[in-house]
Amino acid sequence: MFRKLFAVALTAGVLGTGVANAQDLGPFPVDRIRESPEKDLITTARLTTTSFGFVKLTTNARAVAMGDAYSAVGNDLSSIFYNPAGITQQETERAVLGGYSKWIVGSSLGTFALGIKTSVATFGVSAIYFQTEEFEERTSQNPAGTGRMVRGSDIAVGFTVAKQLTDKLSFGGQIRYIKEDLDLIDFTTVDVNFGTVFFTGYRSTRLAMSLRNLGSDKEVVAQKARVPTVFYLSGAGEIAGNLGDPFSLTVAVEQAFFTDFAARYYFGAEAWINNMLALRAGYKTRHDSESWSVGAGLKQEIGSQSLSVDIAFSRASEFDENPVRLTVGYGF
């Protein structure tokens, strides 16, 4: 009995001392918030849950120079890579497009597209080819290198149909076959892209929506390889002049919602001088490999035909590199 009373008294004394010490410390600092070490978790938590990542890379020089704020701007065949509905605005009955991109870490991208405008709809085919630089194979048994040189590559081939439903609304859809080659293993899937362009009627303002890379998962080495689906909302308009005038200035803004990353915001501007020379600039937020970009373009009309050349420079500060894109288009 005495031992129990002693234990109770001792416990009460310890608790009393703790309370007294706590009172000496003043009021609990409820207004102080400790910064969470996982503050960027929502941004980076799902970075490794997708494959076929090359389909997120932007390829057209005109679009890249405008910071990829292009879904509501594209009015030629180049929009086949951004918003399929935009190809309804190509000026000639037929058009071809080719592009090359010098990407980071020695990798590169090549693009090709063909569009045909008919009384029924506008049809297009497109292809994107991505390739890494060649590097020496390393294994756990040969960490210094096996002497065997390897490289990775990817390809996406698509078919597009777009139609101008009214004088203000266009719709387009695309289906693609995608293959990713990782040297010793390759896997394929199919995805779809679709989008709309709507002219509001207020001056030249247009709004666009596009959903890209909507595809099925693939089982690769006991893991799911998911296509990185992205949803885009965009708006654009001329704040000076109109397209085709001696001078026009277009501004655009776009928001991208990723399934494997936080939302990004794109801003871009394009100035046309005498409908021949274009100067462009853009900026992208929350981008892991690029930020600002600049570019220029030349367009020459020869009768009913047209020839365009565009170039873009961007800044990949994380890699201390400046990716370059070059695109050539021909309409006839």
C-alpha positions in Angstrom: 0.0 0.0 0.0 2.8 2.4 0.9 4.6 1.6 -2.3 1.4 2.5 -4.4 1.0 5.8 -2.6 4.7 6.6 -3.1 4.4 5.9 -6.8 1.3 8.1 -7.2 3.0 10.9 -5.3 6.1 10.7 -7.4 4.1 10.7 -10.7 2.1 13.7 -9.6 5.3 15.5 -8.7 6.8 14.8 -12.1 3.7 15.9 -13.9 3.4 19.0 -11.8 7.0 20.0 -12.6 6.4 19.5 -16.3 3.3 21.7 -16.2 5.2 24.4 -14.3 8.0 24.3 -16.8 5.5 24.5 -19.7 3.9 27.5 -18.1 7.3 29.2 -17.8 7.7 28.8 -21.6 4.7 31.1 -22.2 1.7 30.4 -24.5 1.9 27.7 -27.2 3.1 29.3 -30.5 0.0 28.4 -32.5 0.8 31.1 -35.0 4.0 29.4 -36.0 3.7 27.0 -38.9 6.5 24.6 -39.7 7.2 24.3 -43.4 6.5 20.8 -44.6 9.5 18.9 -46.1 7.0 17.4 -48.6 5.9 20.8 -50.0 6.7 19.8 -53.5 5.2 16.3 -53.2 2.1 17.2 -55.3 4.4 18.4 -58.0 6.8 15.5 -58.2 5.1 12.5 -56.6 4.0 10.9 -59.9 7.0 11.7 -62.1 7.8 8.0 -62.5 4.4 6.7 -63.2 4.3 7.4 -67.0 6.2 6.2 -70.0 6.2 7.3 -73.6 7.4 10.6 -72.3 8.6 11.8 -75.7 4.9 12.6 -76.7 5.0 15.5 -74.3 8.0 17.1 -76.1 7.0 20.0 -78.4 8.4 20.0 -81.9 7.3 22.9 -84.0 9.5 26.0 -84.1 6.7 28.5 -84.3 4.9 27.0 -81.3 8.0 26.6 -79.2 9.1 30.2 -79.9 5.7 31.3 -78.4 6.3 29.3 -75.2 4.0 26.5 -76.5 0.9 28.8 -76.0 -0.3 27.5 -79.3 -3.5 25.5 -79.1 -5.6 28.6 -80.0 -3.0 30.1 -82.3 -2.2 27.3 -84.8 -3.8 28.2 -88.1 -1.7 25.9 -90.4 -0.6 22.3 -90.6 1.7 22.7 -87.6 -1.3 22.5 -85.3 -1.6 18.8 -86.1 0.9 18.3 -83.2 -0.9 20.5 -80.8 -4.6 20.9 -81.5 -6.0 18.8 -84.4 -8.9 21.2 -85.0 -6.4 23.9 -86.1 -5.6 22.2 -89.4 -9.0 23.3 -90.8 -7.5 26.8 -91.0 -4.7 25.9 -93.4 -4.8 28.3 -96.3 -3.9 25.9 -99.2 -5.6 22.7 -100.3 -2.4 20.6 -99.6 0.5 21.2 -97.2 3.6 19.4 -96.1 5.7 20.1 -93.0 9.1 18.9 -91.8 11.0 19.7 -88.7 14.1 19.0 -86.7 14.8 19.6 -83.0 18.2 19.5 -81.3 17.1 18.5 -77.9 19.0 18.2 -74.6 21.7 15.7 -73.7 22.5 14.9 -77.4 19.0 13.7 -78.2 17.0 14.9 -81.2 13.5 14.8 -82.7 12.3 14.8 -86.2 8.7 15.5 -87.5 6.7 15.2 -90.7 3.1 16.0 -91.6 0.9 16.1 -94.6 -2.5 17.7 -94.8 -5.2 17.7 -97.4 -8.2 20.0 -97.3 -11.4 18.7 -99.0 -15.0 19.8 -99.1 -15.9 17.1 -96.6 -13.1 17.6 -94.0 -9.4 18.2 -93.6 -7.3 15.1 -93.4 -3.7 14.7 -92.2 -1.0 12.2 -91.4 1.9 12.9 -89.0 5.0 11.3 -87.6 7.3 12.1 -84.7 10.7 10.4 -84.2 12.8 10.7 -81.1 16.3 9.4 -80.6 18.9 9.6 -77.8 22.6 9.9 -78.4 24.6 6.7 -78.6 26.2 5.7 -75.3 28.1 2.7 -73.9 26.2 0.0 -72.2 27.0 -0.4 -68.5 25.8 -3.3 -66.3 26.2 -4.4 -62.7 28.9 -6.8 -63.8 30.6 -4.3 -66.0 30.1 -0.8 -64.4 33.0 0.6 -66.5 31.2 -0.4 -69.7 30.8 -3.5 -71.8 32.1 -1.9 -75.0 28.7 -2.3 -76.6 27.1 1.0 -77.9 23.3 1.4 -77.6 20.7 4.1 -78.0 17.0 4.5 -77.4 14.3 5.6 -79.8 10.6 6.3 -80.1 8.1 6.9 -82.9 4.5 8.1 -83.1 2.5 7.9 -86.3 -1.0 9.4 -86.5 -4.0 10.0 -88.7 -6.1 13.1 -88.2 -9.6 14.2 -89.3 -10.8 17.8 -88.7 -13.9 19.6 -89.7 -15.2 23.2 -89.5 -18.6 22.7 -88.0 -19.7 26.3 -88.2 -18.1 29.6 -89.2 -16.9 29.8 -85.6 -16.3 26.3 -84.4 -13.9 23.6 -85.6 -13.3 20.1 -84.2 -10.5 17.6 -84.8 -9.5 14.1 -83.7 -6.4 12.1 -84.1 -5.4 8.4 -83.5 -1.7 7.4 -83.2 0.4 4.3 -83.0 3.2 4.7 -80.6 6.3 2.6 -80.1 9.1 2.9 -77.5 12.3 1.1 -78.2 14.6 0.6 -75.1 17.3 -1.5 -77.0 16.6 -4.9 -75.5 12.9 -4.4 -75.1 10.2 -2.4 -77.0 6.5 -1.9 -76.4 3.7 -0.2 -78.2 0.3 1.4 -77.6 -2.4 3.5 -79.3 -3.5 6.9 -78.1 -6.0 9.5 -79.3 -6.0 13.3 -79.3 -8.8 15.7 -80.0 -9.5 19.4 -79.7 -11.7 22.4 -80.6 -11.2 26.0 -81.7 -14.0 28.5 -81.1 -14.0 32.1 -82.4 -15.9 34.1 -79.9 -17.0 36.9 -82.2 -15.3 39.5 -80.1 -12.7 40.9 -82.4 -10.3 38.0 -83.3 -10.5 36.3 -79.9 -10.5 32.5 -80.0 -10.6 29.9 -77.4 -9.3 26.3 -77.7 -9.4 23.1 -75.8 -7.3 20.0 -76.5 -6.9 16.6 -74.9 -3.7 14.9 -75.9 -2.1 11.5 -75.3 -5.2 9.6 -74.1 -4.1 6.0 -74.3 -4.1 2.6 -72.6 -1.5 1.3 -70.1 1.0 -1.3 -71.1 2.7 -3.9 -68.9 6.5 -3.5 -69.1 8.8 -5.5 -66.9 6.0 -6.0 -64.3 5.2 -2.3 -64.2 2.5 -0.2 -65.8 3.7 2.1 -68.6 1.2 4.9 -68.8 0.7 7.4 -71.6 1.1 11.0 -70.1 -2.3 12.5 -70.7 -2.5 16.3 -70.8 -5.5 18.6 -71.0 -5.0 22.1 -72.4 -7.1 25.3 -72.2 -6.0 28.2 -74.3 -7.0 31.7 -75.5 -5.5 34.0 -78.1 -6.2 37.2 -80.0 -4.7 40.1 -81.9 -4.1 43.2 -79.7 -2.8 45.2 -82.7 -4.0 44.8 -86.3 -5.3 41.6 -87.7 -3.5 38.6 -89.4 -2.7 39.6 -92.9 -2.3 43.3 -92.1 1.0 45.2 -92.6 1.5 44.7 -88.9 -0.2 42.5 -86.3 0.6 41.4 -82.8 -0.9 38.2 -81.3 -0.8 37.3 -77.7 -1.8 33.9 -76.2 -2.0 32.2 -72.8 -2.4 28.5 -72.1 -2.9 26.3 -69.1 -1.8 22.6 -69.2 -3.1 20.0 -66.7 -0.9 16.9 -66.5 -1.6 13.5 -65.1 2.0 13.1 -64.0 2.9 16.7 -63.0 1.4 19.9 -61.6 -0.4 22.4 -63.9 1.8 24.6 -66.0 1.2 28.0 -67.6 2.4 29.1 -71.0 2.6 32.7 -72.4 3.5 33.8 -75.9 3.4 36.6 -78.4 3.9 36.8 -82.2 4.4 39.9 -84.3 4.0 39.8 -88.1 5.5 42.4 -90.4 4.1 42.7 -93.9 2.8 39.1 -93.5 6.4 38.0 -94.3 8.6 38.3 -91.2 7.5 37.0 -87.8 9.1 37.7 -84.4 8.1 35.5 -81.4 8.8 35.2 -77.7 7.4 33.0 -74.9 7.7 31.8 -71.4 6.7 28.6 -69.6 6.3 28.1 -65.8 7.0 25.0 -63.7 8.9 23.5 -66.6 11.6 21.1 -65.7 13.7 21.6 -68.8 12.8 24.9 -70.5 11.7 28.4 -69.5 11.9 31.3 -71.9 12.1 31.0 -75.7 12.5 33.3 -78.8 12.2 32.7 -82.5 11.6 34.1 -85.9 9.9 33.1 -89.1 9.8 33.9 -92.8 6.9 33.3 -95.1 6.8 33.8 -98.9 3.8 33.4 -101.1 4.4 32.4 -104.7 1.0 32.6 -106.5 -1.2 30.0 -104.9 1.8 28.4 -103.1 3.5 29.3 -99.9 6.8 28.5 -98.3 7.6 29.1 -94.6 10.8 28.7 -92.5 10.7 29.0 -88.7 13.4 28.7 -86.1 13.2 28.8 -82.3 15.7 29.0 -79.4 14.9 28.0 -75.8 16.7 27.9 -72.5 17.1 24.6 -70.6 18.9 26.0 -67.5 18.9 22.8 -65.6 21.1 21.3 -68.3 22.9 24.5 -69.3 21.8 23.9 -72.9 19.8 25.9 -75.5 17.6 23.5 -77.6 17.1 24.6 -81.2 14.1 23.8 -83.5 13.8 24.3 -87.2 10.6 23.8 -89.2 10.0 24.1 -92.9 6.5 24.2 -94.4 5.2 24.2 -98.0 1.6 24.8 -99.1 0.3 24.1 -102.6 
